[in-house]
Amino acid sequence: MDVVVQSILAVAPAFTAYYLTALGHGFFEKSGVLNLAIDGVFYLSVAVAYASAVYTGNPYVAILITSLVASVFGMLLAFIVTKLPISHGAAGLSIMFLGYGIGALVGNPAVFKFREIKMTNIEFSINIPRTPLTNVLLFTISVIACLTLLYILRSTRLGAAIKASGEDPHAASALGIDVLKIRILAGAIGYALIGIGAGIFELVWLPTWQQMQGMGHGWIAFAVSLSSGRHPLLIMLTSSAFATLLTYQYLLQAAYNLSPEIAKMTPFIAAVTAMIVFMVTPLRRKLAPPLSLGKIFFKEERTL
């Protein structure tokens, strides 16, 4: 029994990282903004978390800083696609590649700073210890985030406005909802969660940094959210499966004599499979995306 409990707790860092990232992504897309910037900003957030922890010496402050930085990018994406407006895909992919570039600029110097500090203080550490208590707290944070966003979406005026902006922004605007303001707020909240998820990924799961650290995992969170219909409760189930694959991928490698390359690919293979399953089953209709997801919104009606 103890082995089972320990095995479940060991999944907590990866689960919380994926869950919060996928939860934030789904919350943002509820407002109608197609969030293709997720992987670039996740990569950037991983680098910011590492650098902030190195320079402040406090991983908890680093996660706070990371959430704020990520939140800015969420608001930027929401502003660009709603105010200008331009293609959601073009804006999202542009910010994604921007995130890759800035992430490298932020992370690389911090590596040298970390080595410099370690030369004079060998006890210097930036990670949050992975103790049983930490793992329990991570699961607790995930449950609190789930219940909070469910309450917002189902029982508050903000949640109703977010869903209305995603389903039909023109009708929402006619009813007096400021679609731009609502989307920016949804972007701020959603990307703050993505930043926290990336911070946990970096400072609890992999407390080091190198080029390409975290790249691709934002897309896994994207797949987690999509294959769960962006539903906070279902995202928990899907996140658990992906986190288990990530945590025990090397055990799978040993058990089935897989090559290291195949073992590393297992979460991404699972991501593609999960999205295909979602799209070819009734889940696609029951958990359909917002009707206006990714569509350009013109506040004023245009005439030819």
Order of alpha helices (4+ residues) and beta strands (2+ residues): alpha-alpha-alpha-alpha-alpha-alpha-alpha-alpha-alpha-alpha-alpha-alpha-alpha-alpha
